[in-house]
Amino acid sequence: MGSDKASLPIGDSTFLAHIIDELKGAFAPVIVVAAPDGTQRLTFQPSPNLVIVYDDTPFEGPVHALLTGLLAGQGEYAFACSCDLPLVRAEVATALGAMLDQHDAVIPRLGGRLQMLHAVYRPGCAIALEAMKQSGERRLHAVIDHINAKIVDEEIIRRIDPELTSFYNVNTPENYRAAIAIAAGRS
């Protein structure tokens, strides 16, 4: 959309603040991977429930960002989502975590497309991501070839989130207006 989506207003908040507020009850701490050198405007202060880490290499994409987040984490798994998913729901994230079993990751598939940035990953995935980074692989989907991932189909996800609002991605002004309306309806 040509702007910093993390800072877009939604309700009385911003996309990023809304995501943090939604996830902080389910994940401690919430880890935000931000762009380096102040290129992303963050108004949050680190706290015991919020850790901000800066991507040390700008514009390297989601492989590097996910690697940075996993290395900063301390839990059994991490829920990874992008800041253009302002309607994310903690219960969907924790349900994905509960499906891990012996897998390295749980990745939803909606409409035939893998939702790599609305998925859970074990910290051990950092090894595969580091190897991908070193080889120049920037497509996050390629991690599937290097880890034991569980793919969860849409019908399973709809049992948790019937309207799939947690996956509502904002890429256009029309998407943005719709997200604002959906969020207002939740309040």
ABEGO torsion letter per residue (X at the ends): XGBBAAABBBEABBAAAAAAAAAAAABOBBBBBBBBGGABBBABBBBAABBBBBBABBGAEAAAAAAAAAAABABABBBBBBAABAABBAAAAAAAAAAAEABABBBBBBGGBBBAABBBBBAAAAAAAAAAAAAGBABAAAAAAABBBBBBBAAAAAAABAAGAAABBBABAAAAAAAAAAAAAAX
